[in-house]
Amino acid sequence: MKTIRRLWTRAFRGIYSAIAGNLYEPVIVKIAFPLFGRDLPGHVLAQGRKAVAAAAGGPILDLPVGTGYFTVHLARAHPGIVVGADIAWGMVERTRDAAEAAGVRTLAPLQADGFQLPFADEAFAAVVSSNGLQVMPHLSAGVKEMHRVTRPGGSVYIALPTIPFGALLPRFLSARLPTFFRSGRDVASEMSGAGFAIESCNRIRLAYLIEATRPA
Ligand SMILES: C[S@@+](CC[C@H](N)C(=O)[O-])C[C@H]1O[C@@H](n2cnc3c(N)ncnc32)[C@H](O)[C@@H]1O
């Protein structure tokens, strides 16, 4: 399983670095996300505002940060530090440029793998993961790592486009595909298994919005 995870992760790192500078925002953010979840971008921004309120000035992690398209808004509204982590160096550079252009000094972009985050246990008061878990092929490992870095009492906000046809495939195959092919309810159930309390899991067309807390 680890080899397959490494292969997918390497592929995503290359693809996203390659499209970070030109295709990502015009095609993925502005066309693909609304196709999946209508006003999915608006919901991601709303989740960011909720994370700011829940964190109450404490550190927020945005994983994966992508080009920082949504994160810059969150960081502008947040009085504390926002760490934006992503495996693709091209994305990290774009986030740094976006933060600079917006004059946001509290957003710290960082190249990191969501499966092995370079943060202490319970480091973050809130975690935001918009349109990212679907490209993480070993969901349970990714969710466990997210749980590890969330403070007890902390909140997690997830937006997730999916095409859940994995349910039609044999388990050995579906378990090796990225989370994109699983349903938001599967994701919520993995999160419960990792120790999160699910506050809500709502579907909008083919996208899910999940809010959870790590019980204190
Ligand atoms: C669809 S983008 C979402 C980015 C951003 N949150 C947004 O909503 O625009 C998915 C991102 O996941 C990143 N990614 C893929 N695998 C990752 C991993 N293992 N760890 C961290 N980031 C990863 C990709 O580099 C890409 O930037």
The ligand as an ORCA input file, in Angstrom:
! r2SCAN-3c Opt
* xyz 0 1
  C      -7.222     20.414     -5.963
  S      -5.819     21.078     -5.113
  C      -6.584     21.934     -3.746
  C      -5.786     23.118     -3.266
  C      -6.528     24.174     -2.451
  N      -6.875     23.702     -1.129
  C      -7.735     24.686     -3.182
  O      -8.878     24.440     -2.745
  O      -7.552     25.353     -4.215
  C      -5.089     19.642     -4.397
  C      -3.719     19.904     -3.820
  O      -3.294     18.752     -3.061
  C      -1.878     18.723     -3.090
  N      -1.438     17.403     -2.603
  C      -1.582     16.200     -3.215
  N      -1.087     15.211     -2.443
  C      -0.621     15.804     -1.309
  C       0.023     15.305     -0.145
  N       0.283     14.018      0.033
  N       0.381     16.204      0.820
  C       0.131     17.540      0.666
  N      -0.459     18.060     -0.435
  C      -0.842     17.204     -1.410
  C      -1.577     19.055     -4.540
  O      -0.259     19.455     -4.732
  C      -2.605     20.159     -4.824
  O      -2.065     21.430     -4.593
*
